[in-house]
């Protein structure tokens, strides 16, 4: 999608400026291409996909502030 290309370009520019950037899923807990069945195939029904997602462990979100604040321009 266009939004992924846009976000990638922005991320590259920020990294060039020495700014640490980390991406997160904005609309989904898991991207569809990250979830597969036991045989390694994509799911064909939402119910099976949802069941798999409900048993997956999510990465904990850090509530700590960033290690470095960027001054306002």
Backbone as CSV, one residue per row, in Angstrom:
resi,resn,N_x,N_y,N_z,CA_x,CA_y,CA_z,C_x,C_y,C_z
1,UNK,0.819,-1.212,0.000,0.000,0.000,0.000,0.859,1.271,0.000
2,UNK,0.287,2.319,-0.472,0.977,3.602,-0.553,1.424,4.066,0.824
3,UNK,0.621,3.817,1.841,0.970,4.272,3.194,2.244,3.601,3.700
4,UNK,2.478,2.343,3.342,3.703,1.657,3.768,4.930,2.277,3.112
5,UNK,4.817,2.612,1.837,5.924,3.251,1.122,6.197,4.620,1.732
6,UNK,5.145,5.395,1.975,5.294,6.720,2.580,5.977,6.624,3.937
7,UNK,5.479,5.710,4.786,6.052,5.560,6.124,7.508,5.123,6.069
8,UNK,7.830,4.229,5.137,9.210,3.763,4.983,10.125,4.929,4.600
9,UNK,9.675,5.770,3.676,10.481,6.921,3.247,10.697,7.903,4.395
10,UNK,9.662,8.153,5.167,9.788,9.055,6.319,10.760,8.476,7.335
11,UNK,10.641,7.178,7.582,11.523,6.520,8.546,12.983,6.629,8.104
12,UNK,13.249,6.410,6.825,14.618,6.526,6.312,15.178,7.926,6.536
13,UNK,14.387,8.947,6.261,14.845,10.334,6.434,15.140,10.631,7.903
14,UNK,14.291,10.171,8.802,14.513,10.407,10.226,15.782,9.712,10.709
15,UNK,16.014,8.486,10.247,17.221,7.750,10.631,18.459,8.481,10.113
16,UNK,18.383,9.028,8.892,19.501,9.808,8.346,19.822,11.012,9.233
17,UNK,18.811,11.552,9.889,18.998,12.695,10.788,19.431,12.271,12.186
18,UNK,19.615,10.964,12.375,20.056,10.455,13.668,18.936,10.272,14.671
19,UNK,17.716,10.214,14.187,16.558,10.046,15.068,16.155,8.582,15.076
20,UNK,16.083,7.997,16.270,15.675,6.601,16.416,14.195,6.488,16.079
21,UNK,13.862,5.528,15.241,12.481,5.334,14.813,12.105,3.879,15.013
22,UNK,10.913,3.655,15.536,10.404,2.303,15.697,8.976,2.272,15.178
23,UNK,8.653,1.266,14.394,7.326,1.165,13.798,6.445,0.207,14.590
24,UNK,5.168,0.505,14.583,4.172,-0.341,15.244,2.985,-0.513,14.312
25,UNK,2.276,-1.621,14.495,1.047,-1.821,13.737,0.035,-0.774,14.178
26,UNK,-0.524,-0.058,13.232,-1.467,0.991,13.579,-2.910,0.542,13.582
27,UNK,-3.246,-0.407,12.745,-4.638,-0.805,12.605,-4.914,-2.227,13.069
28,UNK,-3.886,-3.045,13.144,-4.066,-4.459,13.468,-3.124,-4.878,14.584
29,UNK,-3.531,-5.868,15.354,-2.619,-6.432,16.345,-1.510,-7.211,15.653
30,UNK,-1.872,-7.934,14.612,-0.919,-8.718,13.827,-1.227,-8.498,12.354
31,UNK,-0.193,-8.360,11.566,-0.391,-8.243,10.128,-0.774,-9.611,9.570
32,UNK,-1.637,-9.659,8.560,-2.071,-10.952,8.011,-0.918,-11.823,7.528
33,UNK,0.160,-11.214,7.027,1.288,-12.014,6.526,2.189,-12.527,7.647
34,UNK,1.866,-12.218,8.904,2.623,-12.737,10.050,1.953,-13.948,10.679
35,UNK,0.735,-14.265,10.273,-0.049,-15.324,10.905,-0.284,-16.449,9.901
36,UNK,0.155,-17.652,10.264,-0.048,-18.819,9.409,-0.571,-19.979,10.233
37,UNK,-1.182,-20.937,9.552,-1.674,-22.122,10.258,-0.516,-23.077,10.548
38,UNK,-0.828,-24.223,11.115,0.202,-25.188,11.525,1.031,-25.696,10.350
39,UNK,0.457,-25.661,9.148,1.168,-26.142,7.963,1.932,-25.035,7.242
40,UNK,1.829,-23.790,7.758,2.529,-22.679,7.131,1.744,-21.974,6.047
41,UNK,0.450,-22.241,5.966,-0.404,-21.614,4.961,-1.195,-20.463,5.570
42,UNK,-1.603,-19.530,4.720,-2.454,-18.429,5.168,-3.838,-18.975,5.511
43,UNK,-4.496,-18.328,6.452,-5.839,-18.749,6.841,-6.842,-18.386,5.755
44,UNK,-7.867,-19.207,5.635,-8.910,-18.952,4.641,-10.211,-18.496,5.286
45,UNK,-10.302,-18.559,6.614,-11.490,-18.068,7.311,-11.067,-17.134,8.434
46,UNK,-11.905,-16.145,8.715,-11.584,-15.210,9.780,-11.581,-15.905,11.130
47,UNK,-12.486,-16.848,11.340,-12.573,-17.531,12.640,-11.257,-18.226,12.991
48,UNK,-10.671,-18.934,12.046,-9.399,-19.616,12.301,-8.284,-18.603,12.558
49,UNK,-8.284,-17.511,11.804,-7.297,-16.438,11.988,-7.440,-15.827,13.376
50,UNK,-8.673,-15.521,13.776,-8.936,-14.928,15.092,-8.509,-15.868,16.211
51,UNK,-8.816,-17.148,16.076,-8.425,-18.119,17.105,-6.908,-18.174,17.261
52,UNK,-6.192,-18.172,16.154,-4.727,-18.187,16.208,-4.208,-16.926,16.896
53,UNK,-4.748,-15.772,16.534,-4.318,-14.499,17.132,-4.592,-14.461,18.626
54,UNK,-5.702,-15.026,19.048,-6.068,-14.962,20.468,-5.120,-15.768,21.344
55,UNK,-4.360,-16.684,20.753,-3.419,-17.494,21.521,-1.968,-17.031,21.367
56,UNK,-1.761,-15.971,20.609,-0.401,-15.465,20.409,-0.072,-14.446,21.489
57,UNK,1.183,-14.417,21.880,1.635,-13.473,22.892,2.016,-12.161,22.219
58,UNK,1.560,-11.066,22.800,1.900,-9.746,22.272,3.135,-9.219,22.971
59,UNK,3.920,-8.402,22.249,5.078,-7.750,22.854,4.588,-6.706,23.845
60,UNK,5.169,-6.673,25.039,4.737,-5.649,25.998,5.113,-4.249,25.515
61,UNK,4.253,-3.306,25.783,4.498,-1.917,25.410,5.209,-1.230,26.563
62,UNK,6.294,-0.550,26.262,7.049,0.158,27.290,6.341,1.459,27.647
63,UNK,6.213,1.708,28.934,5.615,2.956,29.394,6.685,3.948,29.843
64,UNK,7.938,3.632,29.536,9.041,4.517,29.887,9.170,5.622,28.841
65,UNK,9.609,6.796,29.242,9.792,7.866,28.257,10.973,7.542,27.346
66,UNK,11.044,8.204,26.176,12.187,7.968,25.290,13.481,8.382,25.975
67,UNK,14.562,7.713,25.627,15.840,7.993,26.281,16.377,9.367,25.908
68,UNK,15.919,9.910,24.789,16.386,11.225,24.362,15.218,11.989,23.748
69,UNK,14.998,13.190,24.210,13.951,14.025,23.641,14.544,14.888,22.541
70,UNK,13.811,15.058,21.481,14.259,15.869,20.362,13.738,17.285,20.577
71,UNK,14.621,18.288,20.534,14.160,19.662,20.743,13.212,20.113,19.634
72,UNK,12.286,20.967,19.990,11.345,21.508,19.006,12.094,22.388,18.012
73,UNK,11.676,22.338,16.779,12.352,23.126,15.734,11.780,24.519,15.650
